[in-house]
C-alpha cells in the first residue's frame, strides 16, 4: 500500500462542533462560517471531531457529516486532521476510512478510552488502523481520558509503526514531552503540543505544531504567538503575547474545557450552540471571569460582527 504524507506544522486549531440552539442537531452552515474565520486569521490547519469537537457525543452519522462539512469548507486550503475515536478497532477503522474518503489529510487517533489497553494491545490497535488507510496518523496521547500512560521511549516506539507519523501530547508531562522534542526519540515520531498551558514551552522547545483549542476562539492571537516565537524568533514579543494566551489557556483548564470554549465563542459574538449534554454551560460567574480575561487580551467581547 502506497502511503501518503502531509507536512503538519504551525497552529492546528482544535475546532468545535456547532449545534443548533437546543443541542439536538449539528449546525452544518455554521461550520463553513467558522472555517472562514479560522482561515482568515491564518491558522495552519484544522482538527475537527476531537475533544474540543465533542466527538464522544456524536453519533457515527453525525461524526461523518461533521468531517465531511469541515473538509468541504476548507477545500484544500490547509490540512484537515480528522479526530477518530471509538471503543472498538472496527469502529475506529470505519471512521478512519470515512475520513480518508472524505478528503482529510490525516487522522488524529485516540485509543479506546474505557478499558485501558496495555502496550501490546495498543500497538496492535494502532497497527490495524494504520494498515487500513493510506493517510498519516497523529497518535492522541491523552492519558487522563484513556488511562494509558507511556514514557518517551514507549511513545517513540509507537512512531515505528508505519503510518503513525505524529503525536499530539496531551499528557501535561513536560519532562517526557521535552524528551520527545530534544532527546534521542525525536527521530522516530514528530511530537505536537496538545496541553494548552504548555504551548509556549512546546513551541520554544521545537514542537513542529500545536493542536490548540484556544486557537478556535482567538485564532489571530494564536497565530501571532507562532509567528513571534517559531518564525521571527522574537522572544520578548512572544513572551508578551503569551501572557494573555496563558491566562486564556489557564482559564480553560480550570473549567470544563468544551463548555469554556463554547462560552468563549459566544462571548466574542461567534456562537456555535451549547455544549451537548450531559456537559452543562458555564456558570455565570465563570462566564464573567472569562469575559474579563478576553477583554484584558484585547479581544472584543460583545455582539456578533
C-alpha positions as a printed Julia matrix, in Angstrom:
305×3 Matrix{Float64}:
   0.0    0.0    0.0
   1.38   3.38  -1.01
   1.31   5.78   1.92
   0.55   9.45   1.63
   2.34  12.13   3.62
   1.41  15.59   4.79
   3.54  18.3    6.38
   1.71  19.3    9.54
   3.1   22.35  11.3
   2.13  25.58  12.99
  -1.16  26.3   14.75
  -3.59  23.44  14.21
  -6.86  24.78  15.6
  -8.9   22.22  17.51
 -12.36  23.34  16.46
 -15.85  22.98  17.9
 -18.81  21.09  16.54
 -21.59  23.68  16.17
 -25.01  22.57  17.37
 -28.47  24.03  16.95
 -29.67  26.06  19.98
 -31.25  23.04  21.66
 -28.17  20.88  21.03
 -30.17  18.26  19.14
 -28.51  18.56  15.72
 -25.28  19.64  14.06
 -25.4   23.15  12.58
 -23.56  22.48   9.32
 -23.84  26.03   7.87
 -22.06  27.35  10.96
 -19.13  25.03  10.25
 -18.46  26.88   6.99
 -18.57  30.24   8.76
 -16.14  29.09  11.43
 -13.76  27.73   8.79
 -13.64  31.07   7.0
 -12.91  32.84  10.29
 -10.07  30.43  11.08
  -8.5   30.69   7.64
  -8.78  34.48   7.54
  -6.77  34.54  10.79
  -4.0   32.44   9.21
  -4.26  29.14  11.1
  -2.16  26.41   9.54
  -4.62  23.52   9.87
  -7.89  22.42  11.45
  -8.64  19.5   13.76
 -12.38  18.73  13.93
 -14.1   15.88  15.84
 -11.54  15.81  18.62
 -12.09  16.54  22.31
 -12.98  20.18  21.59
 -15.31  18.89  18.86
 -17.23  16.75  21.39
 -16.68  13.57  19.39
 -17.87  11.37  22.25
 -21.36  12.89  22.0
 -21.7   12.47  18.23
 -23.48   9.6   16.57
 -21.47   7.8   13.89
 -23.53   9.55  11.21
 -23.0   12.96  12.83
 -19.28  12.33  13.18
 -19.01  11.56   9.48
 -21.13  14.55   8.45
 -19.02  16.92  10.58
 -15.85  15.58   8.97
 -17.42  15.99   5.53
 -18.52  19.53   6.29
 -15.11  20.66   7.54
 -13.23  19.1    4.63
 -15.68  20.59   2.14
 -15.47  24.06   3.69
 -11.65  24.05   3.89
 -11.45  22.95   0.25
  -7.77  22.04   0.42
  -6.53  25.42   1.64
  -4.95  23.97   4.8
  -4.65  20.4    6.11
  -7.61  18.87   7.92
  -6.82  16.31  10.62
  -9.98  14.41  11.47
 -10.33  13.2   15.04
 -11.11   9.48  15.27
 -12.12   7.67  18.43
 -14.17   4.55  19.12
 -14.41   1.8   21.68
 -13.51  -0.91  19.18
 -10.92  -1.39  16.46
 -13.68  -1.88  13.92
 -15.36   1.37  14.9
 -12.09   3.29  14.65
 -11.33   1.78  11.24
 -14.79   2.75   9.98
 -14.28   6.38  11.0
 -10.71   6.43   9.67
 -11.88   5.01   6.33
 -14.54   7.67   6.11
 -12.07  10.47   6.93
  -9.77   9.31   4.14
 -12.62   9.04   1.63
 -13.89  12.48   2.64
 -10.51  14.03   1.84
  -8.98  14.53   5.28
  -5.2   14.83   5.19
  -4.61  12.81   8.38
  -6.47  11.34  11.32
  -5.88  12.06  15.0
  -6.45   8.68  16.6
  -7.31   8.2   20.26
  -7.27   4.6   21.52
 -10.33   3.06  23.18
 -10.94   5.09  26.29
 -12.93   2.89  28.69
 -10.77  -0.14  29.42
  -7.09   0.96  29.26
  -5.0   -1.02  26.76
  -1.59  -2.43  27.62
   1.28  -1.65  25.25
   0.81  -4.87  23.26
  -2.89  -4.23  22.67
  -2.23  -0.57  21.9
   0.42  -1.44  19.32
  -1.94  -3.93  17.72
  -4.76  -1.39  17.63
  -2.61   1.32  16.03
  -1.16  -1.13  13.52
  -4.6   -2.37  12.48
  -5.95   1.15  11.91
  -2.77   2.31  10.16
  -2.87  -0.66   7.8
  -6.44   0.18   6.82
  -5.74   3.69   5.48
  -3.05   5.48   3.48
  -3.16   8.88   5.23
  -0.95   9.53   8.29
  -1.99   9.02  11.89
  -1.47  11.51  14.7
  -1.49   9.43  17.9
  -3.55  11.26  20.53
  -1.69  10.79  23.8
  -4.26  11.76  26.42
  -3.73   9.53  29.46
  -6.28  11.43  31.55
  -9.0   10.04  29.27
  -7.56   6.7   28.15
  -5.66   5.59  31.25
  -2.68   4.71  29.02
   0.47   6.33  30.39
   3.59   5.92  28.28
   7.08   7.34  28.69
   9.03   8.99  25.89
  10.75   5.76  24.87
   7.43   3.94  24.56
   5.89   6.8   22.6
   8.87   6.78  20.26
   8.34   3.05  19.66
   4.79   3.8   18.53
   6.35   6.01  15.87
   8.0    2.94  14.36
   4.57   1.68  13.27
   4.26   2.52   9.56
   1.77   5.34   9.16
   1.98   6.62  12.76
   3.99   9.71  11.96
   2.85  12.23  14.56
   1.92  12.53  18.21
  -0.35  15.03  19.94
   0.85  15.13  23.53
  -1.93  15.98  25.96
  -0.3   14.36  28.93
   0.75  17.56  30.7
   4.08  15.87  31.47
   6.62  18.47  30.38
   9.57  16.24  31.27
   8.57  13.39  28.96
   7.44  15.86  26.3
  10.86  17.52  26.42
  12.49  14.12  25.92
  10.39  13.65  22.78
  11.34  17.08  21.44
  15.02  17.29  22.31
  16.18  13.78  23.16
  17.13  10.8   21.02
  13.48   9.82  20.48
  12.64  12.73  18.21
  13.81  10.87  15.1
  11.07   8.26  15.49
   7.96  10.42  15.93
   7.11  14.11  15.45
   5.54  15.43  18.65
   3.0   18.25  18.77
   1.95  20.12  21.88
  -1.59  19.45  22.98
  -1.63  20.8   26.56
  -2.72  24.43  26.47
  -0.61  25.9   29.26
   2.49  24.19  27.84
   2.09  25.8   24.4
   4.89  28.34  24.83
   7.19  25.67  26.25
   6.38  23.3   23.41
   6.93  25.77  20.59
  10.09  27.16  22.18
  11.39  23.6   22.6
  10.92  22.86  18.93
   7.45  21.35  18.59
   6.55  21.46  14.91
   2.9   22.22  15.7
   0.44  22.92  18.47
  -3.05  21.42  18.43
  -4.86  24.1   20.36
  -8.49  24.69  21.32
  -7.66  28.3   22.23
  -6.96  28.89  18.54
 -10.62  28.18  17.85
 -11.57  31.2   19.97
  -8.75  33.67  19.29
  -7.01  32.42  16.14
  -5.27  35.72  15.43
  -3.61  35.69  18.86
  -2.56  32.05  18.49
  -1.05  32.63  15.05
   0.67  35.76  16.35
   2.4   33.72  19.04
   3.57  31.16  16.49
   4.91  33.86  14.2
   6.75  35.62  17.03
   8.23  32.5   18.63
   8.7   29.98  15.82
   9.15  32.2   12.77
  10.69  35.53  13.85
  12.41  34.12  16.98
  11.47  37.28  18.87
  11.45  36.01  22.43
  10.46  39.31  24.05
   7.47  39.78  21.78
   6.47  36.15  22.2
   6.6   36.41  25.99
   4.36  39.45  25.93
   1.85  37.69  23.67
   1.98  34.54  25.76
   0.92  36.32  28.95
  -2.61  36.81  27.63
  -2.76  33.43  25.91
  -1.6   31.73  29.1
  -4.45  33.41  31.01
  -6.97  32.13  28.44
  -5.41  28.66  28.49
  -5.28  28.55  32.27
  -8.93  29.53  32.49
  -9.99  26.78  30.11
  -8.03  24.23  32.12
  -9.87  25.37  35.27
 -13.38  24.63  33.92
 -14.97  22.05  31.67
 -12.96  22.59  28.51
 -15.75  22.21  25.96
 -18.11  24.42  27.93
 -15.36  27.01  28.25
 -14.58  27.07  24.54
 -18.23  27.39  23.59
 -18.75  30.15  26.15
 -15.72  31.96  24.74
 -17.11  31.79  21.22
 -20.43  33.13  22.41
 -18.72  35.96  24.32
 -16.89  37.15  21.2
 -20.03  37.04  19.07
 -19.3   33.73  17.31
 -21.81  31.36  18.96
 -21.79  27.72  17.9
 -24.57  26.47  20.15
 -24.38  24.87  23.58
 -22.2   22.01  24.72
 -24.09  18.77  24.28
 -25.49  17.24  27.45
 -24.53  15.97  29.93
 -21.98  18.82  29.75
 -23.57  21.99  31.1
 -22.95  25.6   30.02
 -20.55  27.62  32.15
 -21.88  29.15  35.34
 -22.48  32.9   35.19
 -19.53  33.73  37.44
 -17.18  31.73  35.19
 -18.53  33.45  32.07
 -17.91  36.82  33.7
 -14.38  35.82  34.65
 -13.69  34.62  31.1
 -15.1   37.83  29.63
 -12.64  39.85  31.72
  -9.71  37.67  30.65
 -10.63  38.02  26.98
 -11.1   41.77  27.3
  -7.71  42.09  29.01
  -6.21  40.3   25.99
  -7.68  42.96  23.7
 -10.44  40.72  22.36
 -13.71  42.45  21.53
 -16.41  40.96  23.74
 -19.91  41.69  22.51
 -22.24  41.41  19.56
 -21.55  39.27  16.54
 -19.72  41.28  13.85
